Amino acid sequence: MSLVTVLTPESEAELLSVVAMLEAHNVRCFVHSAGLGSLYPGPLPMQYANARAIMVPEDQEAEARALIADFRNPSSNAVPEDELTKLALSYPPPDDAGDLK
């Protein structure tokens, strides 16, 4: 089984978010240089010493790339915010909501 690089994240937050998303969708992944990246934090002239890469098995590459594309560019079929607000306001408040002080 060969691994292919699907993403070189731009930040720690992106790395953690994408790995969590892939794992949630049962896409096996491996972070190349996971431990090394923390040895030399911050920008370096030699980016290869600090760069991490998310790798997946070849047979899951297409699924991983599709999930990452959706993560980076949320689709237009997402529920508009005003509809989410209407939905949230349609639920009654919890019984103990008045107790917050």
C-alpha positions in Angstrom: 0.0 0.0 0.0 1.5 3.3 -1.1 0.8 6.6 0.5 0.3 9.8 -1.4 0.4 13.4 -0.2 -2.9 15.1 -0.4 -2.1 18.3 1.6 0.7 20.3 3.0 -1.3 22.4 5.6 -0.6 26.1 6.1 -1.1 26.0 9.8 -1.4 23.8 12.8 -5.2 24.5 12.9 -5.6 23.4 9.3 -3.6 20.2 10.0 -5.6 19.2 13.0 -8.9 20.1 11.3 -8.2 18.1 8.2 -6.9 15.1 10.0 -10.0 15.1 12.3 -12.3 15.4 9.2 -10.5 12.6 7.4 -10.7 10.3 10.4 -14.4 11.1 10.9 -15.0 10.0 7.3 -13.0 6.8 7.9 -10.1 7.9 5.6 -6.9 6.6 7.0 -4.2 9.2 7.1 -0.6 9.7 8.2 1.1 13.0 9.1 4.6 13.0 7.6 7.1 14.9 9.9 4.5 15.2 12.7 7.1 15.2 15.4 9.8 17.0 13.4 7.6 20.0 12.7 7.4 20.8 16.4 11.2 20.8 16.9 11.7 23.9 14.9 8.5 26.1 15.2 8.0 29.1 13.0 9.2 29.9 9.6 12.6 28.5 8.5 14.8 29.2 5.5 14.7 25.4 4.9 11.0 24.7 4.8 11.5 21.0 4.3 12.8 20.7 7.9 9.6 22.1 9.2 6.9 21.1 6.6 4.3 18.5 7.5 2.2 16.6 4.9 -1.0 14.7 5.2 -0.7 11.4 3.4 -3.4 8.8 2.6 -3.5 5.4 0.9 -3.7 5.5 -2.9 -7.1 3.9 -2.8 -8.6 6.7 -0.6 -6.9 9.6 -2.4 -9.9 10.7 -4.4 -12.2 10.7 -1.3 -9.6 12.6 0.7 -9.1 15.2 -2.0 -12.8 15.7 -2.3 -13.2 16.2 1.4 -10.3 18.6 1.6 -11.8 20.6 -1.4 -15.1 20.9 0.5 -13.3 21.9 3.6 -11.4 24.7 1.8 -14.3 25.9 -0.3 -17.6 25.2 1.4 -20.2 24.2 -1.2 -23.1 26.4 -2.2 -25.6 23.8 -1.0 -24.9 24.7 2.6 -27.8 26.0 4.6 -27.8 29.8 4.5 -27.1 31.5 7.8 -30.5 33.2 7.9 -32.2 29.8 7.7 -30.0 28.4 10.5 -31.0 31.4 12.6 -34.7 30.8 12.0 -34.3 27.2 12.8 -32.4 27.9 16.1 -35.0 30.5 17.1 -37.8 28.0 16.5 -36.7 25.8 19.4 -37.9 26.7 22.8 -35.3 27.8 25.3 -34.3 25.3 28.0 -36.2 25.3 31.2 -33.2 26.6 33.2 -32.3 29.4 30.8 -33.6 32.1 33.1 -31.2 30.9 35.9 -28.1 32.2 34.1 -26.7 35.3 35.9 
